[in-house]
Amino acid sequence: MQLKLHKVKVRDVRWGDVTKVQEGVLYVDKASALEAVIDDAFAKVDLELARPGESIRIIPVKDCIQPRVKLSGGKEYFPGFCAPLQRAGDGATLVLDGAAVVTCGSIVAFQEGFIDMSGQGARYTPFSETNNIVLVVEPTDGLDKHKYEAALRTAGLKLAVYLAKCCMDSRADEIETFEKGSIAEESAKFPGLPKILYVCMSIAQGLLHDTYVYGTDVKMSFPFLLHPNEVLDGAVVSGNCVSACDKNTTYHHVNNPVVRDLYERHGKDLNFLGVVISPESTVLAGKERNARMSAAIGADLGANGVVITEEGYGNPDTDLCLTAKYFEEAGIRTVVISDEAAGTDGKSQSLADATPEMNAFVSTGNVNEMIVVPPMQKVIGDPKAIALLSGGSAESLREDGSMYVELQSVIGSTVEIGYSRVGCEWV
């Protein structure tokens, strides 16, 4: 399986008569872009632009999506949503590198977040460095929240594909290649290298806590194996309304640094077996089942080691602990990546659960760390939404427009696949 990412660098975004990339600038035909996302579920739809360094706050944010489209090996992008059901991960994909679609609109209050394009808050989110096309919507009166989330999720994906599709004739500034055969083929090529599996735990708890693979909600699934290229090529889509700090947005999935780093070392000092998507359940029986089945997949593949990443915190901490426990009991060395909810002083127990087998832990930061973010000259969305966001409160928004919030209010600030800037230092 060979995937070539044709990256077109986007260094600025502006409105234009035609959607195209020219000399590093993404020009967006606003009228045509809005036509691409028309939906009866929306009473109002608008687009805004937000560039790195600008005094802009986007709140509340639902998802972030990298504009992409297939050049070969498939049609459109995001199979099961904007493309017919087809296996992702093969052929060529156009990527507008440096651009992002950001969906904005209040759905379930406390489980959304914000992005600051400058100031203290910008330090904690990677999306302060992307040129953002912000999709701002208001639902029709009385629209069911599940239908609203589905409409907004799909609209964001459609906009991302539209932008990339308009730029298909652009010349790539860089081409990245990801190539890996079957597990049997790679094991024959690298018989002496340790076999490493990646378990990507994914929110699948219902009540708008959902992850989609090939258009299907994984809460109805058992753990299953994907080729790494499938993850990097749009098979996995976020449907999550969870705390902003550690939700895996759709942008995160296609740029998953654990997948990319394991790929970089494949054939050198390890044999990268693949990616197990393991749903995070709300009930103990589901947690047990998925943890045991993930470990069984690893054992059947002959894995020597596994990297496990969590999504969310609190209830999913038990999924994390059980998964680590059963891999270790199967003789498979385990490393986990997670964030911590250690209180505003950093002195509380970091996880809601624990197990002695989980003794190799990489932290992506404390979600409860308090920060002050300065006022912005422009707010896209609703500044008062901070009162309802996880990590915010009615007192968070100050008269001058600054905010006193926990780190967990910032989109992607402690995301547990490691696509962030925070962590821990030994002192």
N, C-alpha and C positions, 0 to 999 in steps of 0.2 A: 504494500500500500504506500503510495507516494503522494504527498500533499505539497504543493508549491503555493506559498503566500506571496502574491504580487503586491508589495507595499508601495502605495502612493503617499508620499509625505504631505501632510496638511499642516501648514504653519500659521494659517489665518483663515477666518471664515467671514464672508460678507454676503449681503444680498446682491442678486444679479438678475439679468433677464433670462439667463439660461443656467441650469445647474451643471457645473463643470469644475474641474481643477485646472488652474492655470498658474504656472510659476509658484506653486506651493500654496495658492489661495483657493479655498473651496468657495465657489460662488453658488448661492442657493436661490433658485426661482421660488419665491415664497408661495405664490398662488398655486403653482403646480405641485409643490410639496404638500400643501394643505389638501389638495384634491386627493392625494394618495392615502390620506388618513380619515377621510370622511366616514362617519359612522352615525347611525340613528341614535346611538347611546349617548352622544355628546350634544349638549345644549350650546356649547361654545368651544371653539378650538382656535388656538393661536400658536405662533412660533416666535421664539426670541433667540437671540444670539448671545453667548457669554464666552469671552476670550480670557486666556490666562493673564493675570495681572490687573484685570478690570475690577472696579469696586462694585461687585455684583454678588448678591446672595440668591440662591435657588432653593425654595422651600415650599411645600414638602416634596421630596424626590422619591419616586417609586423605583425606577430602573435606569440603568445606563447600558447602552448598546453600541458596539462598534459597527460602523457602516461596512457591509461586506456583500459580495455577490459572487456566484460561481462563474468562472470563465470557461471551464471545462470540467467534465466529470460529474455533472449534475445541472440542475436548473435553479434559478433564483437563489434562495438561501433559507436557512432555518426550516429543514424538512419537517413536515407535519403542521407547519404554520403558514409560511409564505412560499413553500416549495412542496411539490408532491413527495410522498414517502420514498426516499432514496437513501442509500447509505452515504453518510458524510465521510469526509476524510481522504478522498481520492481526487486527482486532477488539480486544477488551478483555481485559486480564489483571489479576487481583487479585494484589497483591504485599504480603506482610507485611514491611514496611520496618523494619529494625532487629532482625529475627530471623534466625537461621540454624540449620540442622540440621548438626551436626558428627558425622561417622562416625569411630569410634575402634575400633581393633583391629589387632594386629600381623599383617602379611601377608608383606612381604619385607624386614623389618628396616630396613636403612639408608635405605630410600627412603620414609620417613614422617617426621613432624615433631611439634612441640608448640605449644600455645597457652597463654600465661599471661594470666590475666584482670586482673592487676595487677602492679605492680613494673616493673623494667627491661625484662623481656621483652615486656610488654604494649605498649611503645612501638613495637615493630617489626612488629606484626601488626594488620590491620584487624579481625580477629575477636575482639580484646579489647574492642571497642566494640559488638558485637552481643550480643543476648540469645540464648544458645545452648541448643538442645535437643540433648543429646549422646547418640548411639546407640552403646552399648557392646556388642560382641558377642564371643562365643567360638565358633570353628568346631567342628563335630563332629570326632571323632578321624579322622585320616587323610584329611581332605578336601583334594583338589587345590587348590593355591593359586589357579589361574585360576578355578576354580569358586567359591572363597571370595571372591575379589575381585569377581566378577560378582554374587554374592549380596549382598555388603555395598553395592556401588554401587547396585544396584536397590533395596535396602531404604532407603537414604538418600533416593533420589528419591521412593519411595512415601511416606515419612514427611513429606517436604516438601509433597507434593501433598495428603496427608491434612490437614495443619494448615491449609493455605490453603483447602481445600474446606469445612472446618468453619466458616470465617469469611466465606463468600461473601456473606452478608447485611450485612456490616460496611460502614459508610459510609467512603468514601475521604477521607483528609485532604488528598490532593494527587492530581491527575491530570496525568501527563506524556504528551505526544503526540509521536510520531515518524512523520512522513509524507514519503514520497518516491516519485515515480513511476518509470517505467522509465528506463534510461540514456538512451534516445533522447528521451524526454519532458523529462527534466531538462536535457539538453544543449541542447535547443531553447529552453528557458526561460532558460538562463544561458550563452549562446554565448560571452561574453567572459571567463568565469571559468576559471582553471586546473583541469584535471581531475585529481583526486587519488584514488589507489587505496590500499587498505590490505591488506597481506599478513600474515595471522596464521599464522606458522609453528607447527605443532602436533606434539607428540611422537607418533610413530607407528612405534615401533621394535620392537614385540612384547615378549615377556617382561614383560608387565604395564606396558609403557610405551605407553599407548594413549589415543587421543582418539576420541570417537564423534560422528557427525553423523547425525541422524535414525536413531539406533540402529545405525548401521554403523561398524565400525572403519575409520578413514581410512587405515590402512597399506596397504589394498588399493586405494586411490584415487590418481588423478592430482590435481594442484591444480585446484580448481573455485571458481566464483564464487557468493557468497551475497548476497542483499539484506541490508543492515545490520539490518533489523528481525528477520530470522531469527535472527541472532546474539543479539540482545537479548531473544528470546522463546523460549529453550529448545531451539533446534535442536542446540546443541553441548553435549556432556556430557563431563566428565573421567573417564577410566578410568586415570589415571596413578598409578603408584607410582614417583615420581621425587623428587629432592631437594626438600625442603619449601619452600625459599626461593623457588623460581621455577617451581613447578608452577602451571598455570592451573586452579584449582578450578572446579567448575561454577558457584559463586557469582561468580567472576571473569568467566566467559564472559558471563553475562546482564547484567553491570554493566561491561562492557569500556570503560574510559575513553577509549581511542583511538577507538572507534566513536562514543561519546557526544560527544567533542570535535569530531570531524570533522563529525558531524551538526549540532552547534551552529553551525558556520561554513558549513554548506551553504547556498548561495544568497546568501551575503554576500561572502566573499572566496575561495571555492573551490566546485567542483562535486564532491561526494563520489560516486564511481562505485559503490563497493561493497567487499565483503570477499572476498579470495581465501584459502581455507583451503589451506595448503601443507604436506603431510606431511613430517616430518623422518625421513629414511631412515638406516639403519645403514651402508649401503654407498655407495661413491663414485658408482657408476652411478646409484643412486637419487637421490643428492643433485644430481648433474648434471641428471638428467631433470626433477626437480621445480623446480629453480632456473630452468632454461631455459623450462619450460612456464609458470611464473608470470610471467616477463618477457614471454613471447609473449602471454599474456592481456592484460597491461598495454598492450603495443604495439597489439594489435587493438582495444582500447577507446579508443585515442588518449590514454592517460594522459600527463600532463605531469610528475607527481610521484608518489612512492609512500612510504608509511611501512611499515617492516617490523619486526615484533616477533618475537623468538626465544622458544622455550620450552626451559628446561634450559640446560646449558652443557657445555663439553668437546666431545664428538662433534658436537652440533648447530652448533657454531661454524662448521664448514665449510659447512653448509647456508646459514647466514646470510651468509657471505662470498661464496659463489657467487651467491646470489640478488641481493645488492647489485651484484656485478660485472656480471651479465647485464642488469639493469635500466639501469645506467649506460651499458653498451655500446649499449643500445637508445635512448639519448638521454633517458631518464626519470630526473629528479633523485631522489636516494634519501636518506632518513633512516632510520637503524636505532635501535631501542631494545633494549638488552640489559643484563645485569649483568656483573660481572667476577669472575674467580677469580684475584685478584692476590696471594695469599699473605697470611699473618697480618700481615705488615709493610706490605702494599700495594705492594711493589716488584717483584713478578714480572710477567711478561707476562700481561695480563688475559684474553686469549682464546687458545684452542688453535690458532687459525688467523688469517690476516690477508690483506688484499688492498688495494692502493692506492686502489681505487675506493670503498672504504668510508670516506669522509672526513667524514661527518656522523653523529656517534655520541652518543646520549643514554644515560647510564649510570644504572642503578637501584641501584647500590651494589656493594660488594665482599663476596661470599659468605663469604670467609674471615675477616672481621673477628671478633675474639674479644670475647665479652661474658660478664659474670657475672650470672646471674639469681638472685634470692633464693629461699629456701624458701617454699613455699606451705602453707597450713594443710590443704588438701585436694588430693589428686591423683586425678583420674578416669583410670582406665587403669592403666598399669604404669610407675612412675617409673624402674625399672631399664632400660627400653627405650632410654634415652638412650645407653647403651653401644653400641648397634647402629645408631643413627641417623647419617646423613651429617652431619658436623660435630660429632659427639659421640665419646666414647671411654669405655673402662672407667673412666677416672679423672675423667670429667666430673661424676658425681654425688658430692657431698661428704657427709660425715657429718651435717651440719646440714640437708641437703635442698636446699642451693643447687647450682647447676650452672655449670660453666665450659665454654662451648661456642662453636662458630663460629656466625655469624649464619645460616648455611644450615640450621640445625636448626629455625628458627622458620618456621611456616607463613606463606607470602606475604610474607616480609620483603623480598625483592628481586625480586618478580614483574615480569616483563619487559613487561607491558602497562602498567605504571606505576601500578597500584592499590596504592601503598605509600607509606611516609613517608621513605624513604632515597634518597640520591643522592650527588652529588659537589659540592664547592665548589672554585672556582679559588682557589689560594693562591699 
